[in-house]
Amino acid sequence: MPSRYDHLSREELLRLLDARDRRDSTRFGLVWEANEIERDRAINSDFVALDLLPEHSVGPGPWRNLIIEGDNFDALRHLRMTYAGEVKCILIDPPYNTGKKDFVYNDRFVDENDSWRFSTWIEFLYQRLIIARDLLSEDGVVLVCINDDNRAKLELLLDKVMPGLRIGSMAWRTRDSTSAKDRNFSDVHEHILIYGRSKFSFKGTDKSQKKYKNLDKDPRGPWNIDPLTLGFDRVQRPNLFYPILNPKTGRWYPCDHNLVWRYASELKTKDVEKLETESMEEWIRQDKIVFPNPKEERVETWNTLGELLAAIDEGDIPVTPKKKNPLFTRDTPDLAFWVGKPVGFGRPGFKKHWKDLRSHTNPVGSWIARLNEDEDEDEVGILRSREAGEGTGVIEKIFGRKVFTYTKPPSLMQQLVAQATDPDSIVVDFFAGSGTTAQAVLDQNVADGGNRRFILVSSSEASTEEPDKNVCRDVCAPRVKAVINGFGNREPTGGDFAYLRCRRIQPGRLLDIEHAQVWTALQMLHLDTLAPYADAPYLAAGGEDQLVVYIPRFTPDCVAALKRAVKPCLCAVIYSWQPESLRQKIRQTHVEHAGIPESLALRFGLRP
């Protein structure tokens, strides 16, 4: 049988083989058997609609917060249609792939006997993170909790999904003690992986002013002493190795061989004008160099080189404060310079004024401390959390028993929300579980008077083994309701949420979408609140800046009322099933007409 390559020359065949080898060669990064496992059944061309269930919602509406029951792949596709580019923080605690039936894939639990367990887990997360990425605003961030066993795999996956967006990670201690694992090793920490867009930044923590004093009544205000050295030795930076003179006392101070001075000297620099900062002498003239107290400092004068060498041999010379490294050795250049000069045994420092700090905020540190840990917070802002059992305690207080396991501490999640969001931010958790993220948002709103909104997605976790299980309805929503209304001795936070359920609409059947589902999608697309559907000639929501109108069934009788409704608005969008007919009736320049279901299909990424 003739081959399709018979007509090619030897050189052409070699080029083809070379191209194939380059294409098929293993590349750096995470590799999983995506083509060998059964793909997620949710990956299809279905449209996803949301049904609003007032009986499971909290508050009379319109609602600001959302809890969505369903496969988070479906929910994310709907959220991408309605909230793309608007979410400040995605905070998730995905299944850890322990093999202990911790996640459902294609209506079945994936356990340790699954031959494709790791690839299934990676594929499961990949398909969801790809969509979640599109929700982020330009200053948005993704915070992902993970255990130590799977941290490396998930980090490589996130590198693939969000290239160039990695910021770092945090570690937090999950418990005080645990039984030893193999090799007498016990892991007691977990990670939070951080990936953010270019404009994201943590809030940081306010720097403490307790170390800044003004004992000398400096008119420039409070100050603190900073080290006056750099992390280079005299060989690496010979121009910064020189003696310093206190002009007020006449005392001299030697330079550390291993830590040279931070600023250049006018005596060793030819062109002072080209220095990027002030010279040492200029800082002294500005009273920015703090010299030791002359009444408390030891001073020695060696009248001969022999006396100085003897002092060096005996170790009776100035040393560095902490490491006690000698500031004179027999190898010190130009030892004769020091003969006959009064040498101070103290160390000068730099007077750093509070008002001159570039920022009065400390960056957030990567270590999350326990509430009772004593940590130095002068240079790094330290987040603090209670132990992992805090979350379990909340569940038991609300439900009277442990209906959900491995709940994150609310104090930890609240700290993350406080650092990663603004008072009006949207926070999304599409692995909501028992609803800890909602509690964190509500608690932080109480703490700082914020107006944040949460969107939770929680699966029912039903499977062939447990077809009636519904974590979202029976655990997540009741837990968030309890936080809103208060429970035990805990004060209510206030708030609300609309409870929604995902429903897939088969390809080619989008004309069957219900009016209530359309109205829900349109409100999520344009507004900050969600109201229930009402059977009326038309529905309108919004205000003078923007009005959103939906017309389920167009009749000429409603045209006059519509014109009155849109007249005072700066802009209005009218959605209908007959946009061309309406466009002929309502021609105001500030009114935009859009067709249903075409406009939703296009936003969803489907062909109408």
C-alpha positions in Angstrom: 0.0 0.0 0.0 1.5 3.4 -1.0 2.3 5.8 1.9 1.1 9.4 2.0 4.8 10.3 2.5 6.1 8.5 -0.7 6.3 11.8 -2.6 8.6 13.5 -0.1 12.3 13.6 -0.4 14.7 12.4 2.3 15.4 16.0 3.5 11.7 16.7 3.7 11.1 13.5 5.7 13.9 14.5 8.1 12.3 17.9 8.6 8.9 16.3 9.4 10.5 14.0 11.9 12.4 16.8 13.6 9.2 18.8 13.9 7.3 15.9 15.3 10.1 15.3 17.9 10.0 18.9 19.0 6.2 18.8 19.2 5.9 15.6 21.2 8.9 16.1 23.5 8.2 16.5 27.2 8.2 20.1 28.2 9.0 21.6 31.6 5.9 21.7 33.8 3.1 19.5 35.1 2.1 16.5 33.0 -1.0 14.5 33.6 -3.0 11.9 31.7 -5.8 14.2 30.7 -6.5 12.2 27.6 -6.5 8.8 29.4 -9.2 9.6 32.0 -12.9 10.0 31.5 -13.4 13.7 30.9 -15.7 15.7 33.2 -19.3 15.2 32.0 -19.9 18.9 32.7 -17.6 19.9 29.8 -20.2 20.3 27.1 -22.1 22.9 25.2 -25.0 23.1 27.7 -26.1 26.5 28.9 -26.3 26.9 32.6 -29.3 28.7 34.2 -29.9 29.4 37.8 -33.1 28.8 39.7 -33.8 31.1 42.6 -35.2 29.3 45.7 -36.6 31.9 48.1 -37.5 29.2 50.6 -33.8 28.5 51.2 -32.7 32.2 51.0 -32.2 34.5 54.0 -33.7 37.9 54.1 -36.6 39.4 52.2 -34.6 40.4 49.1 -33.3 41.9 47.0 -30.3 40.0 48.1 -26.6 41.0 47.9 -25.0 37.7 48.5 -25.3 34.4 46.7 -25.1 30.7 47.6 -25.2 28.5 44.5 -26.0 24.7 44.7 -24.5 22.6 42.0 -21.4 21.4 40.2 -19.0 24.2 40.5 -18.0 23.8 36.9 -21.5 24.7 35.9 -21.7 27.5 38.4 -18.4 29.0 37.3 -19.5 29.1 33.7 -22.6 31.1 34.7 -20.5 33.4 36.9 -18.1 34.0 34.0 -21.0 35.2 32.0 -22.2 37.6 34.7 -19.1 38.5 36.8 -16.1 38.3 34.5 -13.4 40.8 35.5 -15.3 41.9 38.7 -14.1 39.6 41.5 -11.4 40.9 43.8 -10.7 37.7 45.7 -11.2 34.0 45.0 -10.6 32.1 48.2 -10.9 28.3 47.9 -10.1 25.2 49.9 -10.3 22.5 47.3 -10.3 18.8 48.0 -6.8 17.6 49.0 -6.9 14.3 47.0 -6.2 12.3 50.1 -7.9 9.2 48.6 -10.4 9.2 51.5 -13.4 10.0 49.2 -12.8 13.8 49.6 -14.2 14.7 46.2 -16.8 13.6 43.7 -16.0 13.4 40.0 -18.6 12.5 37.5 -21.1 11.5 40.2 -18.7 9.1 42.0 -16.2 9.5 44.7 -12.5 9.2 43.7 -10.7 7.1 46.3 -7.2 5.7 46.7 -8.0 2.7 44.5 -8.6 4.8 41.5 -5.7 4.2 39.1 -6.0 7.7 37.6 -6.6 9.4 41.0 -3.9 12.1 40.7 -4.6 12.9 37.1 -8.3 13.0 37.7 -7.8 15.5 40.6 -5.5 17.7 38.4 -8.0 17.6 35.5 -10.9 18.3 37.9 -9.1 21.4 39.2 -7.7 22.5 35.9 -11.1 22.8 34.2 -12.4 24.9 37.1 -9.4 27.2 37.6 -9.3 28.0 33.9 -12.7 29.6 34.2 -12.1 31.1 37.6 -9.2 33.0 36.2 -11.5 35.0 34.0 -13.5 36.2 37.0 -10.6 38.2 38.5 -10.4 41.9 38.3 -7.2 43.7 37.4 -6.4 43.9 41.1 -7.7 40.4 41.9 -6.1 37.5 43.7 -6.6 33.8 44.0 -5.8 32.2 47.4 -5.8 28.4 47.4 -5.5 26.3 50.6 -3.6 23.0 50.2 -1.8 20.4 52.3 1.9 19.7 52.1 1.5 16.4 50.2 -0.1 18.1 47.1 1.3 21.6 47.3 3.9 21.0 44.6 1.4 19.5 42.1 -1.1 22.2 42.7 1.5 25.0 42.4 2.6 23.6 39.0 -1.0 23.5 37.9 -1.5 27.1 38.9 1.6 28.1 37.1 0.1 26.6 34.0 -3.3 28.2 34.5 -2.0 31.6 35.6 1.5 32.0 34.1 3.4 34.9 35.6 0.8 35.6 38.3 2.5 33.7 41.2 3.1 35.9 44.2 4.1 33.3 46.8 2.7 31.2 49.6 1.8 31.3 53.2 2.2 28.6 55.8 0.1 28.1 58.9 0.2 25.7 61.8 -2.9 23.5 61.7 -2.6 21.9 65.2 -0.5 21.8 68.3 0.5 18.1 68.0 -0.2 15.0 66.1 1.0 11.4 65.9 4.2 10.8 64.1 4.1 9.5 60.6 6.8 7.4 58.9 10.4 8.2 59.9 9.3 9.9 63.1 8.0 12.9 61.2 4.8 14.8 61.8 3.5 17.5 59.5 1.5 20.2 61.3 1.3 22.9 58.7 -0.6 23.6 55.5 -0.1 26.1 52.7 -2.0 29.0 51.0 -0.9 29.5 47.5 -1.2 33.1 46.2 -1.7 34.1 42.5 -2.6 37.7 41.8 -3.0 40.0 38.8 -0.6 42.9 38.2 -2.5 45.5 40.3 -3.1 43.3 43.4 -1.4 44.1 46.7 -2.1 43.0 50.2 -3.2 45.7 52.6 -0.3 45.1 55.0 -0.3 46.1 58.7 0.3 49.4 60.3 3.9 49.8 61.5 4.4 50.2 65.2 5.7 53.6 66.4 6.7 52.2 69.8 10.4 52.1 68.9 10.4 55.7 67.6 11.3 58.2 70.3 12.5 61.8 70.4 14.7 62.0 73.5 16.8 64.8 72.0 13.7 66.8 71.0 14.6 66.7 67.3 12.4 69.1 65.4 12.0 66.4 62.7 10.0 64.3 65.1 10.4 60.7 66.5 13.2 58.5 65.3 14.8 55.1 65.7 18.3 53.8 65.2 18.9 51.8 62.1 22.1 49.8 61.3 24.7 51.8 59.4 26.3 48.8 57.6 25.8 46.8 54.4 26.2 43.1 53.9 29.5 43.3 52.0 33.1 42.8 53.3 36.0 45.2 52.7 37.3 43.2 49.7 33.9 43.4 48.0 33.4 47.1 48.7 36.8 48.7 49.5 35.5 52.2 48.9 33.1 51.7 51.9 35.8 50.6 54.3 37.0 53.6 56.1 37.1 55.2 59.6 34.4 57.5 60.9 35.1 60.6 63.0 32.6 62.1 65.4 33.4 65.8 65.0 31.8 66.8 68.3 33.9 64.4 70.4 36.9 63.8 68.2 36.4 60.0 68.6 37.1 57.6 65.8 35.1 54.5 64.9 36.6 51.5 62.9 34.7 49.8 60.1 33.7 46.1 60.4 35.8 44.0 58.0 32.7 41.9 57.1 30.0 44.6 57.1 31.2 47.9 55.5 29.5 51.3 55.9 26.3 51.9 54.1 27.3 55.4 52.7 30.3 56.5 50.8 32.9 59.0 52.3 33.8 62.3 50.7 37.4 61.5 51.4 37.3 58.3 49.2 34.9 59.5 46.5 36.2 61.7 43.6 32.8 63.0 42.4 30.4 63.4 45.3 27.7 64.9 43.0 27.2 61.5 41.3 26.4 59.7 44.6 22.9 58.3 44.6 22.4 59.3 48.2 24.1 61.6 50.7 27.7 61.0 51.8 28.6 59.9 55.3 29.9 63.3 56.1 26.7 65.0 54.8 24.6 62.7 57.0 26.8 63.7 60.0 26.3 67.4 59.2 22.5 66.8 59.1 22.7 65.1 62.5 21.4 61.8 61.0 24.3 59.8 62.4 23.7 58.7 66.0 27.0 58.3 67.9 27.3 56.5 71.3 26.7 58.5 74.5 30.1 60.1 75.3 29.5 59.7 79.0 28.8 56.0 78.8 31.1 54.9 76.1 34.5 53.3 76.7 37.4 55.1 74.8 41.0 53.9 74.4 44.0 55.6 72.8 47.0 53.4 71.8 50.1 55.6 71.7 52.2 53.1 69.8 51.6 50.4 67.2 53.0 47.9 69.7 50.3 48.8 72.2 47.6 48.4 69.5 49.0 45.0 68.5 49.1 43.9 72.1 45.5 44.9 72.5 44.6 43.0 69.4 46.3 39.9 70.7 44.6 40.1 74.0 41.2 40.8 72.4 40.8 44.1 74.3 39.5 46.0 71.3 36.1 47.2 69.9 33.9 44.4 68.7 30.6 44.2 66.9 27.6 44.2 69.2 26.0 40.9 68.5 28.6 38.5 67.0 31.4 40.1 68.9 33.7 40.1 65.9 36.9 42.1 66.4 37.0 45.4 64.6 40.9 45.3 64.6 43.1 42.4 63.5 46.7 42.2 62.6 45.5 42.2 58.9 43.5 45.4 59.2 44.9 47.8 56.5 46.9 50.8 57.8 46.9 50.0 61.5 49.3 52.8 62.0 46.4 55.3 61.3 44.8 54.4 64.6 47.9 55.1 66.8 47.4 58.1 69.0 43.7 58.5 68.1 40.9 58.2 70.7 38.8 55.1 69.6 35.3 54.6 70.7 34.1 51.1 71.6 30.5 51.8 70.7 28.9 51.7 67.3 27.3 54.6 65.4 23.9 54.2 63.8 21.6 55.9 61.4 18.8 58.2 62.8 15.7 57.1 60.9 12.8 59.5 61.4 9.2 58.2 61.4 8.2 60.9 58.9 10.8 59.9 56.4 9.7 56.3 56.1 8.6 55.4 52.6 5.6 53.6 54.0 4.0 53.3 57.4 2.7 49.8 56.4 4.5 46.5 56.9 4.2 43.9 54.2 2.3 40.8 55.0 4.6 37.9 56.0 4.5 34.4 54.6 4.2 32.8 58.1 0.7 32.8 59.7 1.3 32.7 63.5 -0.9 31.4 66.2 -2.8 33.9 68.3 -0.6 33.1 71.4 2.7 33.2 69.5 5.0 36.1 70.4 6.5 37.4 67.1 8.4 40.5 66.2 6.1 42.6 64.0 8.4 45.6 63.4 9.3 44.7 59.9 6.7 42.2 58.7 3.0 42.1 59.3 2.1 38.8 60.8 -1.4 37.3 60.2 -2.7 35.2 63.1 -5.1 32.3 63.3 -6.5 29.9 65.8 -6.0 26.2 65.5 -7.9 24.1 62.9 -10.4 22.9 65.5 -11.9 26.4 65.6 -13.9 25.6 62.5 -15.1 22.3 63.9 -16.2 24.1 67.1 -18.4 26.5 65.1 -20.1 23.6 63.2 -20.8 21.7 66.5 -22.3 24.8 68.1 -24.7 25.4 65.2 -25.7 21.8 64.4 -25.0 20.1 67.8 -22.7 17.6 66.1 -19.9 17.4 63.6 -21.8 17.4 60.3 -18.8 18.6 58.3 -15.1 17.8 58.8 -11.9 19.6 58.1 -13.4 23.1 58.3 -10.9 25.9 58.1 -10.6 28.3 61.1 -12.9 31.3 60.5 -10.2 33.5 62.1 -7.7 32.4 59.4 -10.1 33.0 56.5 -11.2 36.4 58.0 -7.5 37.5 58.1 -7.1 36.6 54.5 -10.3 38.5 53.5 -9.2 41.5 55.5 -5.8 41.6 53.7 -6.9 40.7 50.2 -10.1 42.8 49.7 -11.5 46.3 49.9 -14.7 47.2 51.8 -16.8 46.8 48.6 -15.1 43.7 47.1 -16.7 40.6 45.8 -15.3 37.4 47.3 -15.9 34.0 45.5 -15.5 30.5 47.0 -16.4 27.8 44.6 -15.4 25.0 47.0 -17.5 26.5 49.7 -18.1 23.3 51.8 -19.7 24.4 55.0 -19.5 28.1 54.2 -16.5 29.3 56.2 -15.7 32.0 53.6 -19.1 33.5 54.0 -18.6 33.8 57.7 -15.2 35.4 57.1 -16.7 38.0 54.8 -19.6 38.7 57.2 -17.3 39.0 60.2 -14.9 41.3 58.4 -17.8 43.5 57.4 -18.7 43.8 61.0 -15.0 44.5 62.0 -14.4 47.4 59.6 -17.9 48.5 58.5 -17.3 47.0 55.0 -19.9 46.2 52.4 -18.3 43.1 50.9 -20.3 40.5 49.0 -19.8 36.8 48.9 -20.7 34.2 46.2 -20.4 30.7 47.4 -20.7 27.5 45.3 -21.2 24.3 47.2 -21.9 20.9 45.7 -24.6 18.6 47.1 -21.8 16.0 47.1 -24.5 13.5 46.1 -23.1 10.2 44.6 -24.4 6.8 43.7 -23.6 5.7 47.3 -25.4 8.8 48.8 -28.0 10.0 46.3 -29.8 12.2 48.8 -26.8 14.0 50.2 -26.9 17.8 49.9 -24.1 19.6 51.7 -25.1 23.0 50.2 -28.7 22.9 51.3 -28.3 21.1 54.6 -24.9 22.4 55.9 -23.6 25.4 54.0 -26.8 27.5 53.8 -27.9 26.8 57.5 -24.4 27.6 58.8 -24.3 31.0 57.0 -27.9 31.7 58.1 -26.8 31.0 61.7 -23.9 33.4 61.4 -26.3 36.1 60.0 -28.9 35.6 62.7 -26.5 34.8 65.5 -26.1 31.5 67.4 -25.2 30.6 71.0 -23.6 33.6 72.6 -22.5 34.9 69.2 -24.0 38.2 68.1 -25.6 38.3 64.6 -23.6 39.8 61.8 -26.6 40.7 59.7 -26.7 40.2 56.0 -28.6 38.1 53.5 -28.2 35.6 50.7 -30.1 34.3 47.8 -30.1 30.5 47.3 -29.8 29.4 43.7 -29.5 26.0 42.0 -27.8 25.3 38.7 -29.8 23.8 35.9 -28.3 22.8 32.5 -30.2 23.6 29.4 -29.4 21.2 26.5 -27.8 22.5 23.3 -30.4 23.8 20.9 -33.0 24.2 23.7 -32.0 27.7 24.9 -35.4 29.0 23.7 -36.8 26.9 26.6 -35.1 29.1 29.2 -37.6 30.3 31.8 -38.3 34.0 32.3 -37.2 33.8 36.0 -33.9 32.4 34.9 -33.4 35.2 32.4 -34.2 37.8 35.0 -31.8 36.3 37.5 -29.0 36.3 34.9 -29.7 39.9 33.8 -29.6 41.2 37.4 -26.4 39.4 38.1 -24.9 40.8 34.9 -25.8 44.4 35.6 -26.6 45.0 39.3 -25.3 44.4 42.8 -28.5 42.9 44.1 -30.9 40.1 43.1 -34.6 40.3 43.3 -37.1 37.5 42.7 -39.0 37.3 39.4 -42.5 38.7 39.3 -45.1 38.0 36.6 -45.6 41.4 35.1 -45.6 43.0 31.6 -42.0 44.1 32.3 -39.5 44.1 35.1 -37.1 46.9 35.9 -34.3 47.3 38.4 -31.5 49.7 39.0 -31.5 53.5 39.4 -31.0 56.8 37.6 -27.5 55.8 36.5 -28.5 52.6 34.9 -31.8 50.8 34.5 -32.1 47.2 33.4 -35.4 46.1 31.9 -36.7 42.7 30.9 -39.8 42.2 28.9 -41.1 38.6 29.0 -43.9 39.1 26.6 -44.0 42.3 24.5 -47.3 44.0 23.9 -47.9 47.4 22.5 -49.8 48.4 25.6 -46.6 48.6 27.7 -44.7 51.0 25.4 -45.9 54.1 27.1 -45.0 52.8 30.5 -41.6 51.8 29.3 -40.9 55.2 27.9 -41.7 56.8 31.2 -39.5 54.3 33.1 -36.4 54.9 31.0 -36.8 58.6 30.5 -35.0 59.8 33.7 -32.1 57.3 33.5 -28.6 58.1 32.1 -28.6 54.8 30.4 -31.0 51.9 30.1 -30.8 48.4 28.6 -34.0 46.7 27.5 -33.8 42.9 27.0 -36.7 41.3 25.1 -37.5 38.5 22.8 -38.5 41.0 20.1 -35.7 43.6 20.2 -36.3 44.9 16.6 -39.9 45.6 17.3 -39.1 47.5 20.5 -36.3 49.4 18.8 -38.9 50.9 16.4 -41.1 51.9 19.3 -38.5 53.2 21.8 -35.8 55.2 20.0 -34.2 57.2 22.9 -30.4 57.5 22.3 -29.6 56.5 25.9 -31.6 53.2 25.5 -29.9 50.0 24.3 -31.9 47.0 23.0 -30.7 43.4 23.4 -32.3 40.2 22.3 -33.0 37.1 24.4 -31.7 34.5 24.3 -29.0 35.7 21.8 -27.3 38.1 24.2 -27.0 35.5 27.0 -25.8 32.9 24.6 -23.1 35.1 23.3 -21.9 36.1 26.7 -22.0 32.5 27.8 -19.8 31.6 24.8 -22.4 29.7 22.8 -23.8 30.2 19.3 -27.3 31.4 19.7 
